[in-house]
């Protein structure tokens, strides 16, 4: 059984095509009632790109190189340990 994601990634959408050289915003929201979630980490292609201390908000990212990229957000506790599953989308920069 897959671990339930406790966070939603509202933008960008899965499969979205973005322009190379531009900056964008990843918008997220931790689901209500999540226990232990203290802040959120943004990952781009597996590398941590930012940390946010709000349970709803957004991260600026980019510009991206041409190609496919994976963007993920993960709720974590005060010790930076993941709380539930992360939410991910794949996008294409062209």
C-alpha positions, 0 to 999 in steps of 0.5 A: 500500500502506498503511503498517503501524500499529506501535501498537494502540489497545486502548480505546476501541473504534471506534464506542464511545458515551461519556457527555458530561461523563465522563473516560475512558482511552485504552489503547495498546501499541507493537508489540514490536520497533519500532525508533526508537519513543521515546514516544507522542502522543495526538491528539483530533480532530487536536489533540495532547492528551498525550505518554506516555513509556512504550511501553505504557500509557494517557492520561486524556482528556475530558470530551468535547463531544457529537458524533463524535470521532477519537482517535489514538495515534502512536509517535514518535522522540526528535525527535517524528517519527512512526514508522510509522502511527498507530492511530485510532478514532472514538467518539461522545459523547452 
